Amino acid sequence: MNKDKIELSDTEPSSMNPGAEELARVIVDRLGLNPRKMGSTDKMWRTLIELYERTKKANQEKKPETAVMTVEEMGSFAGITRQTMYDYLKRWTDLDLITKTSYIYQGKVIIGYKLNGSTLEMAFEKAGVKVKNHLEQTLKYVRELQKTIKNEKLSEKMKLKEPKQEILKKEE
């Protein structure tokens, strides 16, 4: 992962039978994909739903280019400008939830983003793998830290014992 901070939350649906909108809001919030500035849009969930709908349609029609959304389109669904959407895309791609892709449409190369899987669930599984790998790497660092602290303490004890042994040898 890059240096951008991923902020997971523990947001829960407010009812036992949440609708698609509420579940999308919860998912986007739990993964820290919502804008963090006060007064920013809270419609980022609409982009997630549109990515899913386009992926579903692309799979049905067997037209992979249908799944791709330009940054302008993503920003439009989220209610923000293209430039602001660029700022938020980094978190989406860092989690491997979406991937950057390009296709040719009417002789022009179109660059955009699509879900990183053939279904919404597969895309989230890839995001989960990314987070899990990050945690496993961090666990390796934790183990190395424990070992290093232990070795440093042993080394300090040995250094403290050495002068006493030298004093004893000189007195003999």
LUMNU-254287 format. One record per atom (N, C-alpha, C): residue in three letters; y, x, z. Coordinates in steps of 0.1 Angstrom, whole numbers, padded with zeros to 4 digits, always signed. Last residue first. Example, Ala and Ser with C-alpha at 12.3 -4.5 7.8 and 13.67 -1.06 7.14 Angstrom:
<nodes>
Ser-0022+0128+0071/Ser-0011+0137+0071/Ser+0000+0129+0079/Ala-0057+0132+0078/Ala-0045+0123+0078/Ala-0033+0132+0078/
</nodes>
This chain:
<nodes>
Glu-0107+0431+0401/Glu-0120+0438+0403/Glu-0119+0452+0401/Glu-0083+0422+0393/Glu-0084+0425+0407/Glu-0098+0432+0410/Lys-0087+0417+0366/Lys-0078+0428+0370/Lys-0080+0432+0384/Lys-0103+0394+0367/Lys-0108+0407+0361/Lys-0100+0419+0365/Leu-0085+0375+0378/Leu-0097+0379+0385/Leu-0103+0392+0380/Ile-0067+0374+0357/Ile-0062+0379+0370/Ile-0074+0383+0378/Glu-0082+0363+0337/Glu-0077+0376+0334/Glu-0072+0382+0348/Gln-0087+0337+0347/Gln-0098+0346+0345/Gln-0094+0361+0344/Lys-0061+0327+0347/Lys-0068+0329+0360/Lys-0080+0338+0358/Pro-0056+0325+0319/Pro-0048+0335+0328/Pro-0055+0337+0341/Glu-0077+0306+0311/Glu-0077+0319+0306/Glu-0068+0329+0315/Lys-0070+0280+0320/Lys-0081+0287+0326/Lys-0081+0302+0323/Leu-0050+0271+0302/Leu-0047+0273+0316/Leu-0057+0281+0323/Lys-0065+0271+0278/Lys-0054+0280+0279/Lys-0050+0282+0294/Met-0083+0250+0284/Met-0088+0264+0282/Met-0077+0274+0283/Lys-0065+0229+0285/Lys-0072+0233+0297/Lys-0078+0247+0296/Glu-0056+0228+0258/Glu-0047+0231+0269/Glu-0054+0236+0282/Ser-0080+0221+0245/Ser-0074+0234+0242/Ser-0064+0238+0253/Leu-0084+0196+0256/Leu-0094+0206+0259/Leu-0088+0220+0256/Lys-0062+0183+0244/Lys-0063+0184+0258/Lys-0073+0195+0263/Glu-0068+0186+0217/Glu-0056+0192+0222/Glu-0056+0194+0237/Asn-0092+0170+0215/Asn-0092+0185+0213/Asn-0080+0192+0218/Lys-0081+0145+0221/Lys-0091+0151+0230/Lys-0092+0166+0228/Ile-0063+0142+0200/Ile-0058+0142+0214/Ile-0068+0148+0223/Thr-0082+0142+0179/Thr-0072+0152+0179/Thr-0066+0153+0194/Lys-0097+0119+0184/Lys-0103+0132+0183/Lys-0093+0143+0185/Gln-0077+0099+0181/Gln-0084+0101+0194/Gln-0091+0115+0195/Leu-0070+0104+0154/Leu-0060+0106+0165/Leu-0067+0108+0178/Glu-0093+0096+0141/Glu-0088+0110+0140/Glu-0078+0113+0151/Arg-0093+0069+0147/Arg-0104+0078+0152/Arg-0100+0092+0152/Val-0069+0062+0134/Val-0070+0060+0148/Val-0081+0069+0154/Tyr-0076+0067+0107/Tyr-0065+0075+0114/Tyr-0066+0073+0129/Lys-0096+0048+0105/Lys-0099+0062+0103/Lys-0089+0071+0110/Leu-0080+0025+0107/Leu-0090+0028+0117/Leu-0095+0042+0117/Thr-0066+0027+0083/Thr-0058+0028+0096/Thr-0068+0031+0107/Gln-0086+0021+0066/Gln-0080+0034+0065/Gln-0072+0037+0078/Glu-0091-0006+0074/Glu-0102+0004+0075/Glu-0096+0019+0075/Leu-0067-0018+0066/Leu-0070-0017+0081/Leu-0081-0007+0083/His-0068-0014+0039/His-0057-0009+0046/His-0061-0007+0061/Asn-0091-0030+0033/Asn-0091-0015+0030/Asn-0080-0008+0038/Lys-0080-0055+0041/Lys-0091-0049+0048/Lys-0092-0034+0046/Val-0060-0058+0021/Val-0056-0058+0036/Val-0068-0051+0044/Lys-0076-0059-0002/Lys-0066-0049-0001/Lys-0062-0047+0014/Val-0092-0081+0004/Val-0099-0067+0002/Val-0088-0057+0004/Gly-0073-0101+0003/Gly-0080-0098+0015/Gly-0087-0084+0015/Ala-0067-0100-0024/Ala-0056-0097-0015/Ala-0063-0093-0001/Lys-0091-0109-0034/Lys-0087-0095-0037/Lys-0075-0091-0028/Glu-0091-0135-0024/Glu-0101-0126-0019/Glu-0097-0111-0022/Phe-0069-0145-0038/Phe-0068-0143-0023/Phe-0079-0134-0018/Ala-0081-0147-0063/Ala-0069-0138-0061/Ala-0067-0135-0046/Met-0102-0165-0058/Met-0105-0151-0062/Met-0093-0142-0060/Glu-0086-0188-0053/Glu-0095-0182-0042/Glu-0098-0168-0045/Leu-0075-0193-0077/Leu-0066-0190-0066/Leu-0074-0183-0055/Thr-0094-0177-0103/Thr-0090-0188-0095/Thr-0081-0184-0084/Ser-0096-0153-0116/Ser-0097-0165-0124/Ser-0094-0178-0117/Gly-0070-0130-0105/Gly-0083-0136-0105/Gly-0084-0148-0113/Asn-0043-0126-0098/Asn-0052-0115-0100/Asn-0066-0120-0098/Leu-0020-0146-0117/Leu-0029-0144-0106/Leu-0039-0133-0108/Lys+0005-0127-0135/Lys-0005-0137-0134/Lys-0013-0135-0121/Tyr+0036-0119-0151/Tyr+0027-0118-0140/Tyr+0017-0129-0140/Gly+0050-0103-0180/Gly+0050-0112-0169/Gly+0039-0109-0159/Ile+0064-0097-0211/Ile+0059-0091-0199/Ile+0060-0101-0188/Ile+0057-0101-0245/Ile+0062-0108-0233/Ile+0056-0101-0221/Val+0067-0090-0275/Val+0059-0086-0264/Val+0065-0093-0252/Lys+0067-0111-0304/Lys+0074-0104-0293/Lys+0064-0101-0282/Gly+0053-0126-0322/Gly+0057-0113-0326/Gly+0065-0105-0316/Gln+0047-0149-0307/Gln+0055-0150-0319/Gln+0061-0136-0323/Tyr+0037-0129-0282/Tyr+0040-0143-0285/Tyr+0050-0143-0296/Ile+0015-0108-0266/Ile+0023-0110-0277/Ile+0025-0125-0281/Tyr+0016-0099-0231/Tyr+0010-0105-0243/Tyr+0020-0106-0254/Ser+0010-0082-0200/Ser+0018-0085-0212/Ser+0010-0091-0223/Thr+0012-0081-0164/Thr+0005-0081-0177/Thr+0015-0083-0188/Lys+0007-0074-0130/Lys+0016-0074-0141/Lys+0008-0073-0154/Thr-0009-0097-0108/Thr-0009-0084-0115/Thr+0001-0086-0127/Ile-0011-0109-0074/Ile-0008-0110-0088/Ile-0008-0097-0095/Leu-0022-0098-0051/Leu-0024-0113-0053/Leu-0021-0116-0068/Asp-0020-0073-0042/Asp-0029-0075-0053/Asp-0032-0090-0055/Leu+0000-0067-0025/Leu-0012-0074-0019/Leu-0023-0076-0029/Asp+0019-0057-0042/Asp+0013-0048-0032/Asp+0000-0054-0026/Thr+0026-0081-0056/Thr+0018-0071-0063/Thr+0012-0061-0053/Trp+0041-0093-0036/Trp+0030-0101-0042/Trp+0021-0091-0049/Arg+0061-0074-0030/Arg+0051-0078-0019/Arg+0039-0085-0026/Lys+0074-0073-0055/Lys+0067-0061-0049/Lys+0057-0065-0039/Leu+0088-0097-0058/Leu+0075-0095-0066/Leu+0067-0083-0060/Tyr+0112-0097-0046/Tyr+0101-0103-0039/Tyr+0088-0100-0046/Asp+0129-0086-0065/Asp+0129-0080-0052/Asp+0116-0085-0044/Tyr+0126-0103-0087/Tyr+0121-0089-0088/Tyr+0120-0083-0074/Met+0141-0125-0077/Met+0126-0126-0078/Met+0120-0112-0079/Thr+0166-0115-0080/Thr+0161-0117-0066/Thr+0146-0118-0067/Gln+0167-0116-0108/Gln+0169-0103-0101/Gln+0164-0104-0087/Arg+0164-0143-0114/Arg+0155-0134-0119/Arg+0155-0121-0110/Thr+0173-0164-0085/Thr+0176-0157-0098/Thr+0164-0147-0101/Ile+0154-0192-0072/Ile+0162-0180-0071/Ile+0164-0174-0084/Gly+0134-0212-0071/Gly+0148-0216-0069/Gly+0157-0204-0066/Ala+0109-0208-0078/Ala+0112-0205-0064/Ala+0126-0209-0061/Phe+0110-0214-0105/Phe+0102-0223-0097/Phe+0105-0220-0082/Ser+0127-0193-0113/Ser+0131-0207-0115/Ser+0123-0217-0106/Gly+0112-0171-0108/Gly+0124-0173-0101/Gly+0129-0187-0102/Met+0092-0175-0128/Met+0088-0175-0114/Met+0101-0177-0105/Glu+0107-0173-0151/Glu+0101-0186-0148/Glu+0097-0186-0133/Glu+0116-0146-0149/Glu+0126-0157-0150/Glu+0120-0170-0146/Val+0092-0133-0151/Val+0100-0132-0138/Val+0110-0143-0138/Thr+0067-0153-0167/Thr+0078-0143-0167/Thr+0085-0143-0154/Met+0033-0158-0162/Met+0046-0163-0160/Met+0056-0151-0160/Val+0002-0164-0178/Val+0013-0155-0175/Val+0026-0162-0173/Ala-0017-0182-0187/Ala-0017-0179-0172/Ala-0005-0170-0168/Thr-0016-0181-0214/Thr-0011-0193-0207/Thr-0009-0191-0192/Glu-0031-0160-0223/Glu-0016-0158-0222/Glu-0009-0170-0215/Pro-0057-0168-0224/Pro-0053-0161-0213/Pro-0038-0159-0211/Lys-0071-0196-0233/Lys-0059-0189-0238/Lys-0053-0181-0226/Lys-0090-0215-0228/Lys-0095-0202-0232/Lys-0083-0194-0239/Glu-0084-0238-0216/Glu-0081-0237-0230/Glu-0085-0224-0236/Gln-0093-0233-0189/Gln-0098-0244-0197/Gln-0096-0243-0212/Asn-0078-0210-0183/Asn-0093-0209-0183/Asn-0099-0221-0191/Ala-0052-0220-0185/Ala-0056-0208-0193/Ala-0071-0207-0194/Lys-0053-0238-0164/Lys-0051-0243-0178/Lys-0055-0232-0188/Lys-0055-0221-0142/Lys-0065-0232-0144/Lys-0065-0236-0159/Thr-0032-0207-0144/Thr-0045-0200-0145/Thr-0056-0210-0148/Arg-0013-0227-0140/Arg-0014-0219-0153/Arg-0027-0212-0155/Glu-0018-0234-0114/Glu-0020-0244-0125/Glu-0021-0237-0138/Tyr-0013-0209-0101/Tyr-0026-0215-0100/Tyr-0028-0225-0112/Leu+0015-0207-0106/Leu+0005-0196-0110/Leu-0009-0202-0111/Glu+0023-0230-0093/Glu+0025-0229-0107/Glu+0016-0218-0113/Ile+0018-0223-0066/Ile+0012-0235-0072/Ile+0012-0234-0087/Leu+0036-0201-0064/Leu+0021-0200-0061/Leu+0014-0211-0068/Thr+0060-0213-0068/Thr+0056-0203-0077/Thr+0041-0201-0076/Arg+0062-0229-0045/Arg+0061-0235-0058/Arg+0057-0226-0069/Trp+0066-0211-0024/Trp+0053-0218-0026/Trp+0051-0224-0039/Met+0092-0206-0024/Met+0083-0196-0030/Met+0069-0202-0032/Lys+0112-0221-0012/Lys+0104-0227-0023/Lys+0095-0217-0030/Asp+0131-0215+0005/Asp+0118-0217+0011/Asp+0109-0223+0000/Thr+0158-0191-0001/Thr+0149-0203-0005/Thr+0136-0203+0003/Ser+0178-0181+0028/Ser+0171-0179+0015/Ser+0163-0191+0012/Gly+0188-0182+0053/Gly+0195-0191+0043/Gly+0188-0189+0029/Met+0180-0149+0061/Met+0184-0162+0066/Met+0191-0170+0054/Lys+0155-0132+0043/Lys+0169-0134+0046/Lys+0172-0148+0051/Arg+0129-0131+0034/Arg+0131-0129+0049/Arg+0146-0131+0053/Pro+0109-0152+0013/Pro+0121-0144+0015/Pro+0124-0143+0030/Asn+0073-0151+0018/Asn+0086-0158+0017/Asn+0097-0149+0019/Leu+0050-0137+0022/Leu+0056-0137+0008/Leu+0069-0145+0007/Gly+0033-0134+0044/Gly+0046-0128+0044/Gly+0053-0127+0030/Leu+0011-0149+0045/Leu+0010-0136+0039/Leu+0023-0129+0038/Arg+0020-0172+0057/Arg+0010-0164+0064/Arg+0009-0150+0058/Asp+0036-0183+0037/Asp+0042-0178+0049/Asp+0032-0169+0056/Val+0017-0190+0017/Val+0028-0180+0014/Val+0034-0175+0026/Ile+0002-0208+0033/Ile-0004-0197+0027/Ile+0007-0186+0024/Val+0021-0228+0039/Val+0015-0221+0050/Val+0009-0208+0044/Arg+0028-0238+0013/Arg+0038-0232+0022/Arg+0032-0223+0033/Ala+0003-0248+0005/Ala+0009-0237-0002/Ala+0020-0230+0006/Leu+0001-0268+0024/Leu-0009-0257+0024/Leu-0003-0245+0016/Glu+0022-0285+0016/Glu+0022-0279+0029/Glu+0013-0267+0030/Glu+0014-0291-0011/Glu+0027-0285-0008/Glu+0027-0278+0005/Ala-0011-0305-0007/Ala-0010-0292-0014/Ala+0003-0284-0011/Gly-0011-0318+0027/Gly-0011-0319+0013/Gly-0010-0305+0006/Pro-0032-0318+0056/Pro-0020-0313+0049/Pro-0022-0315+0034/Asn-0045-0333+0079/Asn-0047-0336+0065/Asn-0035-0331+0057/Met-0036-0327+0104/Met-0050-0325+0101/Met-0053-0326+0086/Ser-0004-0309+0102/Ser-0013-0321+0104/Ser-0027-0317+0101/Ser+0009-0285+0098/Ser+0014-0294+0109/Ser+0005-0306+0111/Pro-0009-0254+0094/Pro-0005-0267+0089/Pro-0001-0276+0101/Glu+0005-0224+0109/Glu-0006-0234+0108/Glu-0001-0247+0101/Thr+0013-0190+0110/Thr+0017-0204+0106/Thr+0004-0212+0104/Asp+0012-0164+0118/Asp+0002-0173+0122/Asp+0005-0187+0120/Ser+0019-0138+0093/Ser+0023-0147+0104/Ser+0011-0156+0107/Leu+0025-0105+0083/Leu+0016-0116+0084/Leu+0021-0125+0095/Glu+0044-0086+0064/Glu+0045-0093+0076/Glu+0036-0106+0076/Ile+0045-0055+0051/Ile+0038-0068+0049/Ile+0038-0074+0063/Lys+0070-0034+0040/Lys+0063-0039+0051/Lys+0057-0053+0048/Asp+0067-0008+0016/Asp+0072-0021+0020/Asp+0064-0027+0031/Lys+0054+0015+0009/Lys+0062+0015+0021/Lys+0068+0002+0025/Asn+0023+0003-0005/Asn+0035+0011-0005/Asn+0043+0010+0008/Met-0012+0008+0000/Met+0000+0000+0000/Met+0012+0009+0000/
</nodes>
